[in-house]
Amino acid sequence: MTDRTILLVEDDAAIRRGVGDALRSEGYAVLEAADGLTGLSMGLCEDPDLAILDLMMPGMDGFEVLRRWRADGLETPVIVLTARGLEDDRVKGLQLGADDYVVKPFGLAELLARVESRLRAWDRERGLTGRSTIRVGGATVDFRARTIRRDDTTVNLTPKEQDLLRFFTGREGEALSRAAILDAVWSEDPETVSRVVDMTVMGLRRKLEADPSDPKHVVTVSRVGYRFER
């Protein structure tokens, strides 16, 4: 048994029932919402351990729910569950802060495995073994506060910027391919959403680098990907 709570936001009653029953059979407590507005409120009020979020819902769609969750500081891992398979939708969901992406139709065994994997990763993140504050050039990164401070300015890191930076710091000096970064940070198919890495790197550079147009810490490696230098 487990004491974990999963929030399931899905307007299709049959899918909601099937996924909910599968989660409960694994010992999870399940909160259910049949529309985006209810899901938004439950996510912020209940602070679940993980959320499964449909994108295509009437009224408030999953993109808007996810955007508002992240804007309001909800860091709960989110698995996006949708019939949409277009690359632009996958990229948009990941940019807004989704942690994984499952396209309908899907197998319940796969979804349960992804839930378990995301919860393990979330446990590691909250454990924050090792140092929580590091110096990168003239900036101070505080992983617990999810901030970067330079001079008298402090900016917040998005969940994915933080995950990416933690991955970089653990592989300092290595030339890392986009595929390797995607696998470690997003667990996504590198052939479908590789440009989300570049977009997240751009956001991280704006916060970390003294001159984002001439980066010294997150350096582009031609025809490979990126290298991190503290």
C-alpha positions in Angstrom: 0.0 0.0 0.0 1.0 3.6 -0.4 0.0 6.9 1.1 0.4 8.8 -2.2 -2.4 10.9 -3.6 -2.9 11.2 -7.4 -5.1 13.9 -8.9 -6.8 12.7 -12.1 -8.3 15.5 -14.3 -10.1 14.0 -17.2 -13.5 14.8 -18.8 -14.1 11.4 -20.3 -16.0 9.4 -17.7 -14.9 6.0 -19.0 -11.2 6.9 -19.1 -11.5 8.6 -15.7 -13.1 5.5 -14.2 -10.6 3.1 -15.8 -7.5 5.0 -14.8 -8.9 5.8 -11.4 -9.6 2.1 -10.7 -6.1 1.1 -11.9 -4.5 3.6 -9.6 -6.6 2.5 -6.6 -5.7 -1.1 -7.3 -2.0 -0.1 -6.8 -2.9 1.5 -3.5 -3.0 5.2 -4.5 -5.6 7.6 -3.1 -7.3 9.2 -6.1 -8.9 12.6 -6.4 -11.0 13.0 -9.6 -12.0 16.1 -11.5 -14.2 16.1 -14.6 -13.3 19.6 -15.9 -10.3 22.0 -16.0 -11.7 24.5 -13.5 -12.3 21.9 -10.8 -8.9 20.3 -11.5 -7.2 23.7 -11.2 -8.8 24.3 -7.8 -8.2 20.7 -6.5 -4.5 20.9 -7.5 -3.9 24.1 -5.6 -6.0 23.1 -2.6 -5.1 19.5 -2.2 -1.4 19.5 -3.2 -1.4 16.0 -4.6 1.8 13.9 -5.0 1.2 13.7 -8.8 -1.4 14.9 -11.3 -2.6 13.2 -14.5 -4.0 15.9 -16.7 -6.0 15.7 -19.9 -5.4 18.5 -22.4 -8.6 18.5 -24.4 -11.4 19.6 -22.0 -14.3 22.0 -22.5 -14.1 25.4 -20.8 -10.6 25.5 -19.4 -8.2 23.2 -21.3 -5.3 21.4 -19.8 -2.8 23.9 -21.1 -4.4 26.7 -19.1 -4.7 24.5 -16.0 -1.0 23.6 -16.2 0.0 27.2 -16.8 -1.9 28.4 -13.7 -0.7 25.6 -11.5 2.9 26.5 -12.3 2.3 30.2 -12.0 0.8 29.7 -8.6 3.8 27.6 -7.5 2.5 24.1 -7.7 5.5 21.9 -8.2 3.7 18.6 -8.3 4.8 16.3 -11.1 2.3 16.4 -14.0 1.7 13.6 -16.6 -0.2 15.0 -19.5 -2.7 12.6 -20.9 -4.2 13.5 -24.3 -5.3 12.3 -27.7 -3.1 15.0 -29.2 0.1 13.7 -30.7 1.3 16.7 -32.6 4.8 17.9 -31.8 3.8 21.5 -31.2 1.3 20.3 -28.5 4.0 18.1 -26.9 6.5 20.9 -26.9 3.9 23.4 -25.4 2.9 21.0 -22.6 6.6 20.4 -21.7 7.4 24.1 -21.8 4.5 24.9 -19.5 6.0 22.5 -16.9 4.7 19.0 -17.7 7.0 16.2 -16.6 5.8 13.4 -18.9 3.5 12.9 -21.9 1.2 10.0 -22.6 -0.8 9.9 -25.9 -4.2 8.2 -26.1 -4.8 5.3 -26.7 -2.4 4.1 -24.0 -1.9 1.0 -21.9 -2.7 1.1 -18.2 0.5 -0.8 -17.4 2.6 1.9 -19.1 0.8 4.7 -17.4 1.2 3.1 -14.0 4.9 2.6 -14.7 5.3 6.3 -15.6 3.5 7.3 -12.4 5.8 5.2 -10.3 8.9 6.6 -12.2 7.8 10.2 -11.7 7.1 9.7 -8.0 10.6 8.2 -7.5 12.1 11.2 -9.3 10.0 13.6 -7.2 11.3 11.9 -4.1 14.9 12.4 -5.2 14.2 16.0 -6.0 12.6 16.8 -2.6 15.4 14.9 -0.9 18.0 17.1 -2.5 21.0 15.1 -1.5 24.2 17.0 -1.4 24.6 20.8 -1.5 21.5 22.9 -2.1 23.4 26.1 -3.0 26.2 26.4 -5.6 28.1 29.2 -7.3 28.1 29.5 -11.1 30.3 32.3 -12.1 28.9 35.4 -10.5 25.5 33.8 -9.8 24.3 31.9 -6.7 21.9 29.0 -7.4 19.6 27.9 -4.5 18.0 24.6 -5.5 15.8 24.5 -2.4 14.4 28.0 -3.1 14.5 27.4 -6.9 16.2 30.8 -7.4 19.2 32.3 -9.1 20.7 35.4 -7.5 23.1 37.8 -9.3 24.1 41.1 -7.8 20.9 42.4 -6.2 18.5 40.5 -8.5 16.9 37.2 -7.7 14.9 35.3 -10.3 12.9 32.1 -10.0 13.7 28.9 -11.9 10.9 27.0 -13.6 10.7 23.3 -12.6 12.2 22.2 -15.8 15.0 24.8 -15.7 15.9 23.6 -12.3 15.8 19.9 -13.4 18.0 20.8 -16.4 20.5 22.7 -14.2 20.7 19.9 -11.7 21.5 17.5 -14.5 24.1 19.8 -15.9 25.9 20.3 -12.5 26.1 16.5 -12.2 27.7 16.1 -15.6 30.0 19.2 -15.6 32.5 19.4 -18.4 30.8 16.7 -20.5 29.5 17.3 -24.0 25.8 16.2 -23.6 23.6 15.4 -26.6 20.1 16.7 -26.8 18.9 13.0 -26.8 20.7 12.4 -23.5 19.3 15.5 -21.9 15.8 14.6 -23.0 16.1 11.1 -21.6 17.4 12.3 -18.3 15.2 15.4 -17.8 12.0 14.8 -19.8 12.0 11.0 -20.5 10.7 11.9 -23.9 11.4 10.5 -27.4 14.3 12.6 -28.7 13.0 12.4 -32.3 9.8 14.3 -31.5 10.5 17.1 -29.0 14.3 17.8 -29.2 13.7 21.6 -29.6 12.2 21.8 -26.2 15.8 21.4 -24.9 17.0 24.4 -26.8 14.0 26.5 -25.6 14.7 25.6 -22.0 18.4 26.3 -22.3 17.6 29.7 -23.7 15.4 30.5 -20.6 18.1 29.2 -18.3 20.8 31.2 -20.0 18.7 34.4 -19.5 18.7 33.8 -15.8 22.2 32.3 -15.3 24.5 34.0 -17.7 25.9 37.5 -17.3 25.5 37.9 -21.1 23.1 35.3 -22.5 24.2 36.1 -26.0 27.7 35.0 -25.1 27.2 32.2 -22.7 30.1 31.0 -20.5 28.4 28.3 -18.5 25.9 26.6 -20.7 28.0 26.3 -23.9 26.7 25.1 -27.2 28.7 22.1 -28.6 28.4 22.1 -32.4 26.4 19.2 -33.8 26.1 17.6 -30.4 24.3 19.6 -27.8 25.6 21.4 -24.7 28.4 21.5 -22.1 28.1 23.0 -18.6 31.1 24.8 -17.1 30.7 26.2 -13.6 
